[in-house]
């Protein structure tokens, strides 16, 4: 058993305390083992390192009068963990204390020295964060409910004009047959069938959910024609409505925005030195027209005439003094 403990402790020490800029010696490893009440000589430690290398751990040796060792490749690179840390920092639905806890755990994936660099770069305090610390537990419960085919119930939080939390609909319990969890626009949602709406699929923000429980009741059947991708597009796209092919005349500065929104394969055509035309299939709604307005004149609808007229009618309703002709 001691041999097994020795092997694991050496692996732990190399993983946490060494990298290419901070190799460790046999003496360093032996001191760590002694702190954990494990005895070993130089030969035993070298054999343990060889055994770890034989089973696939990428441990490098810098040969000199006193050989030095370090863990080379890891499951995640520093850059990959940095991306995960940035995602945690920027996520509004993860509370500040939970963000710090997650970053602490993620930092261990790259060892002590690189992990310290990640933690020194934290700027969580400047982000707008939820105060709901139940989210992590609720994610686990929802996954369990989906896996076991059970319903959940919960209460839903709103805010009154004084910014105080209140429970929606007189503290009513919402019952849901969960289907999936969706992360969109920096918010996390649970999607499922509600028992108050026949075959209607609903979504709820996790940062607004409290007092969630898994029930003994079996989930109701998901509608046969339900598609999570179609639901996502309909519910979360800014262009929810009837799909229509539109042509937009755009100033050149909008090309980045068009590619960000529609992808590099979006159909475009150069019109003149300062404009291009884009042809896209969009879902026509008030949000679509609001998107056009937000360009401050850098984008104009040129076809079809029906969509162009609807836009002009909306502008005339809210801004009667504006002439779009």
Beta strands, then each sheet from edge to edge (+ up, - down):
strand 1: 24-25
strand 2: 59-62
strand 3: 68-71
strand 4: 150-159
strand 5: 165-167
strand 6: 174-184
strand 7: 187-194
strand 8: 201-205
strand 9: 209-218
strand 10: 242-251
strand 11: 267-270
strand 12: 275-284
strand 13: 299-303
sheet 1: 1+ 3- 2+
sheet 2: 5+ 4- 6+ 7- 8+
sheet 3: 5+ 4- 9+
sheet 4: 11+ 12- 10+ 13-
end
